[in-house]
Amino acid sequence: MADFTVLDQSIGKSRFFVIGGPCVIESEELVMRIADFMRETCKRLDIPYIFKSSYDKANRTSIQSYRGPGLRAGLEILGKVREELKVPILTDVHSIAEILEAARVVDILQIPAFLARQTDLLVAAGETGIPVNIKKGQFLAPWDMVRVVEKVAQTGNKKILVTERGTQFGYNNLVVDMRSIPIMAETGCPVVFDATHSVQLPGGMGACSGGQRQFVAPLACAAVAAGADGVFLEMHENPDAALCDGPNSTQLSSVPTLLETLVKIYRMVRHQ
């Protein structure tokens, strides 16, 4: 798979890149602040940046969990980020009915990990012709992603990313096998490491998921050393007050230092 361009930024295997933002859209103001902060940080570090946030989190632990503003209102906010800050946008889709509307606004469609085997969803995303990021299901082996990628690629769309986000290990726990990074690279797609969902404890707090954000940085460093082409980070100005995935989100103010380290590791591994 060749590198592809989103809003004049080259994304692929030839240059380290970052996908990041708050887990879910809490407000337009928060989204704009985080996107602007990350845009300026990544501009300083000379690395491509893709903003990520969700308009709807359809796979929450509890029916009472905050899901987001919904498709229409959420896409309006994401479109404003793209238009005013000139950064490419990634968001996840949970049904075929959402895909065409989301594809009119965002630059990359994301298939959530729980839906990584949903053939019709993968095919519909591929048929839009825009890039697709597929998260490896917690229940899948890394080599299973070859077949998942084929479902999108057979539409003629070769702009595909694959993302490692941990593997279910017993109840309410995930582990990361770093061997999955080079194994998933055999798909030919750029490999992204989701450093924040990999430290999630699914359903670990009863009515919501827990997390161990203290392990975000070491796992991200290990993944880039293992060959990851980019990282995925969910972040918040105050993770403890976040409405979704706060325990595994990283503190926004700590992101620049982490990215500086990751860039150094990437360049050392790639001999740049």
N, C-alpha and C positions, 0 to 999 in steps of 0.2 A: 504494500500500500504506500503510495507516495504521500509526501507532505501536502497539506491543503491550506488554503488561505481563508481566514475569516476577518473581515474588516481590516484588510491590509496586514494582518499578522499571520505569519507562517507557523502552522502547528504540525508537529510530527516528530520524527526521530532525529532531526538534525539540530534541534535547539531545545533546551530545557524550557518548560512552560508551566503555568500555574492556573488552576481552576479554583475559584474560591468566592465565598460570600456567606451570608447568614443562611441557616438551614431553610427557613421559611420567611416569606415577606411578612414582617410585623407591622411596618409602616413605610410610607414612601420616604420619609425623612431619614430613617435608619438605613434603608437600602442605599440611598444616594450618598450618605456619609461614608459607608463602608466601601462602596464601589469607587468613590473618589480617592479615598485613602489608599486602596489597593492599586488603583491606576497609577498614582504618583509614586508609590513604592516600587512597582514593577518597572516604571519608566526609568527610575533612578538606577535600578539594577540591570536594565536592558534585557528584560525577559518578557515574552508575550503573556498577557493576562486575559482570562475569560471570566466574566462575572457569573456566579451561580446563585440562584435562589429559587424557591418553589412557590408557586401560586396555590398549590394544594398538596398536603401530605396525606395521601389516601390510605397509608398503611400504619396509622398510629396504633399504639397499644390499646388505648381506651376510647370509647365513643365520646368522652368528655374532652379529649385532647384537642388542642388548638391545631387547625389544619391549614389556615391561611385565608386570604381574601377571596379565593375562587378564581376560576379561569379568566373571565373578562376583566375584572378589576386588577388581577395580578399581572396579566399580559400588558395592560395599559401602563402599569408602573415599570415593568421590565423594558417596555418600548421607550419609555422616557429616559431610563438609564442609558440605553443604546444611543438614542438620539442626542442627548445633551452631553454625555461623557465620552462618546465615541469608543466604547468598549464592547466587544462581542458578548453575547448572552447565551448561557446554557440553562435549560430548565428541564425537569422530568415530566414525562407524560405517562398516564396510567391507563388510558383507553384509546382505542382507534378514533373515537369521536372527537378527542381533543387535538389530534395530531395536526390536521390541516390548519386549524386556527392558530396553534402555537407556532407552526412553521412559518407563518406569515410575519411573525414578530422576532423570533429568536434565531440565533446562528447555529446552534447545536441542540439536537434533541437527545435527551438522556432516557435510557431504559432502566428503570429501577431494578435492583438486584433480585427482588422477589418475583419479577416478571421476566427474567432473562430467558425463560424457555417458552414464552408466549409467542408462538410462530406468527400469528396474524398481526400482532402489535409490532414485531420486529420488521416484518415485510412492509407494513404500512409506513413505518418510519423511514425505511430505506427508499421507498418509492417517492418520497418528497424530494430526494436529490440533495438535501442538505446533510451536513455531517451528523453522525450518530455516535453517542458514547454509550457503550453497553457495560453495565456493572455486572461483574461475575456474581452469580447467586451464592449466598452463604452455604448452600447445599451442593454446589457444583465443584468438581475437580478442575484444576486449571486447564487441563487438556480438553475438557468438555467445551471450552470456549471456541474451539475450531469450528464445531458444528453451529454454534450460535452465530458466529461471524458469517458463516456461509449463508444463513437465512437473509441477512441484510445484503451481502455482496451479490447474491444472485439477482437482485433487482437492478444491478448495474451501478449501484452506489458503492464506491470503494473508499469513501471518506469516513472511516470507522476508527473509533478509539475503544480500547477495552480497559476496564478499571478493576483492580483488585481491592476488595474491601473486607477481607477476613473471611474465615470459615467457621461455621458453627462447631463448637467444641463443648459438648455436654449442654447443660441447661443454662440459659442466660449468659453465655460467654462466647467470645470469638477469639481465635488465634490467627496469626499471620504466618504462613509458610513462605519464606522469601524465595524458595525455589519456584514459586508460582510466577514470579516476574519474568525470568528467562523462558519459562514454559509458555506463558501467554504471548511472549514476543514471537513465538513460532507461528502465530496466526498471521504475521506480517504487519500487524497493526501497532501503532504507538501504544505503549502501556502506561497507564496512569495509576498511581497509588493513592487511594483514599485514606489519608492518615487519620482522619477524625472518626469516620464510621468504623474503622478497624479497631478502635478502642471502645466501641460501644458495648454495653451490657444489655442486650435486647430484653425488654420486659423486666429488667433487673431491679426496678423500684416498685414493682407491683402494678400500679396504674400507668407507669411510663417507663421508658428505658433509662438505665444508668450509663455511666461511662467513666473512663480513667484518662482524663486529658493529659495527665503527667507523662503518658507514654507516646503522645503524638510526635514530639520532636525526635526521640530515639528511633521510632519505627520509620518515620519519614527519611531520616538519614540512612538507615539500613536499606530501605527500598531503593533510594537513588543509587547507593553503592552497588546494589544488586542489578541495576540496569534500567530502572524506571525512567521513562522519558519525561514525565511530568508528575506533579502532585495535585491532589484535590484536598482542599482545606475548608471546612466550615468554621466560621469565626463570628465573634460577637463582641460588642464593646463591653458588655457585662454578661459573660456566659451563665453565671448563676441566676440571672434574671431572664434569660432567654425563654421564649414561649415554646421552643421545640429543640430537642437535642442539646440542651445546655451543658450537661455533664461531659459530653464528648467534644464539644466545640472548643476551639482554642481562643485565647485572649487576643483581640485584634492588635493591641500594642506590642505583642511579642512576635508577631508574624514577620516583620522586616528582618530581625536578627536570625530567625529560623531560615528565611529564604536566602540570606547571605551565606549561611552555612551550606545549604543545599546546592547552591550554585557552585561553590568551591568543590564540593564532592563530585558533582556532575562533571565539571571540567577535568578533575583529576582522573575519574574513571574513563572518560572519553578521550583523555590525552590531549585536551585542547590547551 
